[in-house]
Amino acid sequence: MLKVVSNSSTLIHLGKIGLLDLLAEQFGEILIPRAVWRETVEEGGEEPDARVIGSANWIKVCDVSVSPLLTTFLTLLDEGEAEAIVLAIGIDADLILLDENDARRIAESHGLRKTGLLGILIKAKQQGHIQSLKICLDQLQRTGFHLSESVYSEALQSVNEK
């Protein structure tokens, strides 16, 4: 089984568009640090995405110990991103789910394999789990997920959509 760690944004946005289960389909279990649980479930309150994340029994919460690496990351990233990267390094994760550029660069510099929301949706389209990537991307943009026009177009081209 793959060891996959997620940051908040992937969970929140998939939850907002009703596709959180894509993570279970693609990876089985998802590991999140406690800071990501706080950001997605506790701070999300009664939001529908917070409730669906909180009830997903395939999401496992892990504690991350304070360390010099975590302290350094906290000067550069938000708490969820920092803890997710430290957790992924600590368990030698197969994959980390991150969308923010700074976090992705730091994860990559520490040898972590990464993907983000677009990678998950592209894979889901290729596997036939979603019918239209364009519909998903349009829904994401309405939830506040930012995509440049070029990234939007490249993603659609990668699955032969216009």
N, C-alpha and C positions, 0 to 999 in steps of 0.2 A: 504494500500500500504506500502511495506517495505521502510524504510529509509536506503539507501545504499550509502556509501561514498567510493570513489576510490582514490588511489594514482596513480602516473604516469605510473609505469612500466606495470601494467595490461592493461591500455589503449593503450600504445605504442605498446606492443608486439601483442596484439590482432589485432590492426590496421595493423601492418606489415604483418600478415598472413591472412588478409582479413576476420577476424571473430569478429570484434568489435560489430556487431549486436547481438552476443550471450548475451551481457550484457543487452540489451533492452529486449530480449526474456526471460531471466531469472529473471530480476529485475524490468523492466519498467524504471523508472527514476533513473539516477545516479547523485549524488551530488559530486562536486569536489571543493576544495578550489582554490582561485585565483592563488596560487603558482603552483598548478598542471596544471592549464590552461596555465600559462606562459611556464612551462617545456614541455608540450605536443604540444601546438599549436603555440605559439609565437616563441619559440626557435626551433621548428620543421620546421618552414619556409614552403618551398614548398615540403617537403617530403610527399609522398602519405598518410602515417599514420596521419600526422599532419592535413592534409586537411580533412580526413574522421572524425577525432575526432572533429575538429572545426565545421563541418557541421552537427553533430549529435544533433538534436533538443531535444533529451531525456537526454542530459547531461546538468546539471544546475550548474552554477558557483556561489559559495557562498563566501562572505567575512568573514575572520577570524580576530577577534580583537587581538591586542597585549595583552598578559597576562603573568603572571609569569609562568604558565604552558607551554605556547608556547616558552617563552624564555629558559626554562629548556630543552625542547625537541630539540630546535635548537642547543644546545651544543652537542647533541647525534645523531641527524639525519639530513638528508637534509631538505630543506625548505618545499618541497612538502609533505614528510612523516610527518613532524612535524605538518603542518597545517591540513593535512587529519585526523590525530589522534585527534587533538584539536577540529576540526569540528565534528567528530563522537561523541566525548564525549559531546560536547555542545548541540547537537540535539538529544542525546540519540539514536544514530543510531542502527538499527537492525543488521547491518553487515558492516565491513570495508574490502576493497580489498587491500591487501598488499602482497608483495612477499619477501621483505628483512627481514632477521632474526631478526635484532635488532629492527626494527619497529614492527614486529609481537610480539616480547616479551613485548615491552612497551604497545602495544595495549591490549594484554592479561592481563597484570598487572593492567590495568585500567578497566577491566571487559568487554572489547569489544569482540564481536564475530567476527571472521575473517575467510577469505578464500583468496586464491590467484589464480593465473593463472591456476595452475594444477587443483584445485578444480572446477573452472569454466568449464574447458575442460572435466573433468571427468563427471560432471553433464550433460554437453551437449551431451556427448557420450551416457550416460544412458537414456537420453530423446530422442535420435534419431536425434539430430540436427547436429551431425557430424558423418561421417561413420567410420573414423579411428583415434583413439587417437594417434597412432604411427606416422602417417603422420603429424599430427599437432605438435607433440613434435619434430620431425625431422626438420620441418619448423622453429619452435621456436629456436632451437639450431643454425640454420643458421642465425638468426637475432641477435645472441649474447646473448640469454637468456641461462644462465648456469643451467644445471641439472646434478647432480651426477648420476653415473651409477645406484646406488641403488635406488634413487628416480625415475629415468626413468623406471626401471624395476618394482618397486612397483606400479607406476601409471598404467602401462600396465596390470599388473596382476589384479588390482582392477576392470578392465572392461573386463577381460578375453581375452586380446590381448597378443601376444608374441613379 
